[in-house]
Amino acid sequence: MKILVLTDKKSKGIRCITDAVMRAALEKQVKCEPLDLSDHVFNAAKTSSPDYLQETADRMAEENADVVLCAGVNAMKLMTKLQCRHPLDVLTYGVFSDYAGLPLQQEINMDFYCVPHEDIKARLLQQGIESERVFVTGIPVKKSFREHIGKAAARNYLVIPKNRRIYLLIADGLSVDTTLRLCEELSAAETQDYVLYIPTTRSSPLRDKLMQCSQKDTHVRIITYTKQLQLYFESADAMLLKPDTLMSTEAAVSGVPIVYLCLNEKSEDGEFFVRHEMAVIGQSIRDTIGKARRFVEEKAMAARVIQMQYRNIYADAAETIIDLILKRPKTT
């Protein structure tokens, strides 16, 4: 059997889903190849062009795959257009990459759908899609986030004192000013020994400002480059971030309480996590820090959130998807 994954390598979330699925396929000795559509998938003029659709259909036919797995809604839309104009003798699987709204049924038509949660399955069924075509698998994430070694062992590996309060701030999508205000508010509010870790790129205005901040406040630590980010997740007592599908899923798989910062922007993914008690949301800088500190001080509150994460997020999504495909081999 051969699986062809339609992917968009410019999208971090889609790229991570693809990598996780391909690794799961490799471990089960299933041939799995990516077909990168990053130069075209968001270009409506190209994806509607008969010449482009013909070219893409020819490329896919050359792959001679038994299954086409579409990573994300954009890949599903493209595959639906292709099947209408140039039908391929393959089974198609669509993997949803977030917990947000669904496209209209006429925009996507897969043989099977892999969705992140029962809520999404219910919404597909309301659109008239048969139940036997929809599987609740979760969203695939890197295997490293699922290989738990325990908080104490993770802190020991990172050389973090076990009795310190550990906060992890993901600044992606936050302004430099907002990030610095969060640092200042935590410094003013926290009365116990703590460390605030903040991942950044090697060169950015944020990193420069945080370097200045860390010289004044030794509690602030910058993670410039690491292949052990999952250990910082596992070490943290609380994680602060702007609502983000990939980071939220990785955090939930890691079992770390999530505090979202409300930026007066609607986020269906964030609302999903809050609705299912897998995260809380701060209405201001001060409220966000206050809720993060509560996770440290009220162990029952943190335990409840982690329990709900375990109940609603499926860590073995990639393996489940490959198993589903193997159970439905191509018919001749």
C-alpha positions in Angstrom: 0.0 0.0 0.0 1.1 3.6 -0.7 -0.3 6.7 0.9 0.1 10.1 -0.7 -0.3 13.1 1.7 -1.4 16.4 0.2 0.3 18.9 2.4 1.3 22.6 2.7 4.8 22.8 4.1 4.6 26.5 4.6 1.9 26.0 7.3 3.5 24.9 10.6 0.4 23.1 11.8 -0.1 21.2 8.5 3.6 20.4 8.4 3.5 18.9 11.9 0.4 16.8 11.0 2.1 15.5 7.9 5.3 14.6 9.7 3.5 12.8 12.5 1.4 10.8 10.0 4.5 9.9 7.9 6.4 8.7 11.0 3.4 6.6 12.1 3.3 5.1 8.6 7.0 4.4 8.6 6.8 2.6 12.0 4.1 0.4 10.5 6.2 -0.2 7.4 3.7 1.6 5.1 5.0 3.6 2.2 3.9 7.2 2.6 5.0 10.2 0.5 4.2 13.9 0.7 3.0 16.1 -2.2 3.7 19.7 -1.2 1.1 22.1 -2.5 2.3 25.2 -0.6 2.9 27.2 -3.8 -0.7 26.6 -5.0 -3.1 25.6 -2.2 -3.9 29.2 -1.1 -4.0 30.6 -4.7 -7.6 30.4 -5.8 -6.7 31.4 -9.4 -4.3 28.5 -9.8 -6.5 25.9 -8.0 -9.4 26.8 -10.2 -7.3 26.7 -13.4 -8.0 23.7 -15.6 -4.4 23.5 -16.6 -3.2 23.4 -12.9 -5.8 20.8 -12.0 -4.7 18.7 -15.0 -1.1 19.1 -14.0 -1.8 18.1 -10.4 -3.9 15.2 -11.4 -1.1 13.9 -13.6 1.5 14.3 -10.8 -0.8 12.3 -8.5 -1.4 9.6 -11.1 2.3 9.2 -11.4 2.6 8.5 -7.7 0.3 5.5 -8.2 -1.0 5.8 -4.6 -3.8 3.6 -3.1 -4.8 6.3 -0.7 -4.7 10.1 -0.8 -4.7 11.7 2.7 -5.5 15.4 2.6 -3.9 17.3 5.5 -6.2 20.2 6.3 -9.3 21.8 4.7 -7.5 23.5 1.8 -6.1 20.2 0.6 -9.5 18.6 0.9 -11.0 21.4 -1.2 -8.4 20.9 -3.9 -8.8 17.2 -3.9 -12.6 17.6 -4.3 -12.1 19.8 -7.4 -9.7 17.3 -8.8 -12.0 14.4 -8.3 -14.8 16.3 -10.1 -12.7 17.0 -13.2 -10.1 14.2 -13.2 -11.4 11.3 -11.1 -8.6 9.1 -9.6 -9.0 5.5 -8.5 -8.0 6.1 -4.9 -9.6 6.3 -1.5 -9.5 9.8 0.0 -9.2 10.7 3.7 -9.5 14.2 5.0 -7.7 15.1 8.2 -9.0 18.2 10.0 -6.3 20.4 11.4 -8.3 22.5 13.9 -11.3 22.6 16.1 -12.9 25.5 14.3 -15.7 25.9 11.7 -16.3 23.5 8.9 -16.5 24.2 5.2 -19.7 23.7 3.3 -20.4 20.1 2.2 -20.2 21.0 -1.4 -16.6 22.3 -0.9 -15.3 19.0 0.4 -16.1 15.4 -0.5 -13.8 12.8 0.9 -14.5 9.1 1.2 -13.6 9.3 4.9 -13.0 12.1 7.4 -10.7 12.1 10.4 -11.9 14.7 12.9 -10.4 15.9 16.2 -13.5 15.5 18.5 -17.0 14.2 18.8 -18.3 17.8 18.4 -16.8 18.1 14.9 -18.2 14.7 14.0 -21.7 15.8 15.1 -21.5 18.9 12.9 -20.5 16.8 9.9 -23.4 14.5 10.5 -25.7 17.5 10.6 -24.5 18.3 7.1 -25.7 14.9 5.9 -22.4 13.0 5.9 -22.9 9.3 6.9 -21.6 8.3 10.4 -19.6 5.4 9.0 -17.5 7.9 7.0 -16.4 10.0 10.0 -13.9 8.9 12.6 -12.8 10.7 15.7 -9.1 10.4 15.7 -7.7 13.6 17.1 -5.1 15.9 15.6 -1.7 14.3 15.0 1.2 15.8 16.9 4.9 15.0 17.3 5.5 11.8 19.1 8.0 13.5 21.5 5.1 15.4 23.1 3.5 12.1 24.0 6.5 10.3 25.4 6.1 11.5 29.0 9.0 11.0 31.5 7.3 12.8 34.4 7.6 16.4 35.6 10.4 15.6 38.1 12.5 13.8 35.5 11.9 16.5 32.9 13.0 19.2 35.3 16.0 17.1 36.3 17.0 16.8 32.6 16.7 20.5 32.1 18.5 21.2 35.4 15.6 23.1 36.9 15.1 22.9 40.7 12.2 20.7 41.4 10.6 23.0 44.0 10.5 26.1 41.8 7.3 27.3 40.2 7.7 27.0 36.4 5.8 29.1 33.9 6.0 28.8 30.1 5.0 31.8 28.0 4.5 31.2 24.3 4.9 34.7 22.7 3.8 33.7 19.2 1.1 36.1 18.1 1.8 38.5 21.0 3.3 41.9 20.7 6.6 42.7 22.3 4.8 45.1 24.6 2.2 42.5 25.7 5.0 39.9 26.4 7.0 42.4 28.5 3.8 43.4 30.5 3.2 39.7 31.2 6.7 39.4 32.6 6.3 42.5 34.7 2.9 41.5 36.1 4.2 38.0 37.1 7.2 39.6 38.8 5.0 41.9 40.7 2.4 39.2 41.7 4.6 36.1 42.4 5.8 35.8 46.0 7.5 32.4 45.6 10.6 31.4 43.8 9.8 30.9 40.1 11.2 30.8 36.6 9.4 32.1 33.5 10.6 30.5 30.3 10.0 32.1 26.9 11.0 30.5 23.6 12.1 32.9 20.9 13.9 32.9 17.6 17.7 33.6 17.4 17.2 37.1 16.1 14.1 39.2 16.7 13.1 42.5 18.4 11.4 40.4 21.1 14.6 38.5 21.9 16.5 41.8 22.2 13.9 43.2 24.6 13.8 40.0 26.7 17.6 40.0 27.0 17.3 43.4 28.6 14.4 42.3 30.8 16.3 39.1 31.9 19.3 41.3 33.1 17.0 43.1 35.4 14.8 40.2 36.4 16.7 36.9 36.8 13.4 34.9 36.9 13.0 35.5 33.1 14.8 32.9 31.0 15.0 32.9 27.2 14.9 29.6 25.2 16.6 30.6 22.0 17.0 27.2 20.4 16.2 23.7 21.7 15.2 20.3 20.5 13.7 19.6 23.9 10.7 21.9 23.9 8.4 19.1 25.0 10.4 18.8 28.2 9.7 22.5 29.0 6.0 21.7 28.3 6.1 18.8 30.7 8.1 20.8 33.3 5.7 23.7 33.4 3.1 24.3 36.1 1.2 26.6 33.7 1.5 27.6 30.1 0.4 31.1 28.8 -0.3 31.7 25.2 -2.6 33.2 22.6 -5.1 30.6 21.4 -3.3 28.4 18.8 -4.4 25.0 17.6 -1.0 23.3 17.4 0.4 24.7 20.6 -2.8 24.0 22.5 -2.9 20.4 21.3 0.7 19.8 22.1 0.2 21.3 25.6 -2.9 19.1 26.2 -1.0 16.0 25.1 1.8 17.0 27.4 -0.6 17.5 30.3 0.1 21.1 31.1 -2.6 23.6 32.3 -3.3 26.3 29.7 -4.1 29.9 30.3 -5.2 31.9 27.2 -4.7 35.6 27.0 -7.8 37.4 25.7 -6.9 39.8 22.9 -10.5 40.7 22.0 -10.1 38.4 19.0 -12.6 35.6 18.4 -10.9 32.2 18.4 -13.0 29.1 17.9 -10.1 26.9 18.9 -9.7 28.8 22.1 -13.4 28.6 22.8 -13.4 24.9 22.2 -10.6 24.3 24.8 -12.3 26.6 27.3 -15.8 25.1 26.7 -14.4 21.6 27.4 -12.6 22.8 30.6 -9.1 22.1 29.1 -8.0 25.7 29.5 -9.0 29.0 31.1 -8.9 32.5 29.6 -7.7 35.7 31.2 -9.6 38.8 30.4 -6.6 41.1 31.0 -2.8 40.9 31.7 -3.4 40.8 35.4 -6.2 38.2 35.2 -4.1 36.0 33.0 -1.3 36.0 35.5 -3.7 35.4 38.3 -5.2 32.4 36.7 -1.7 31.0 35.9 -0.8 31.3 39.6 -4.0 29.6 40.7 -2.9 26.5 38.7 0.2 26.4 40.8 -1.5 27.0 44.1 -4.7 25.0 43.6 -3.6 21.5 42.6 -7.2 20.3 42.3 -7.9 22.9 39.6 -4.8 21.9 37.6 -5.6 18.3 38.0 -9.2 18.9 36.7 -7.9 20.7 33.6 -5.4 17.9 32.9 -8.1 15.3 33.3 -10.3 17.0 30.8 -7.4 17.3 28.3 -6.8 13.6 28.6 -10.5 13.0 28.0 -10.9 15.2 25.0 -7.5 15.1 23.2 -6.3 12.0 21.5 -2.6 11.6 21.7 -2.3 8.6 19.3 -4.1 10.3 16.4 -1.4 9.6 13.8 -1.3 5.9 14.6 -5.1 5.7 14.6 -5.3 7.3 11.2 -2.8 4.8 9.7 -4.6 1.9 11.3 -7.9 3.1 9.8 -6.3 3.3 6.3 -4.8 -0.2 6.7 -8.2 -1.6 7.6 -9.7 -0.3 4.4 -7.3 -1.5 1.6 -8.0 -0.4 -1.9 -10.6 -2.6 -3.6 -10.0 -3.9 -7.1 
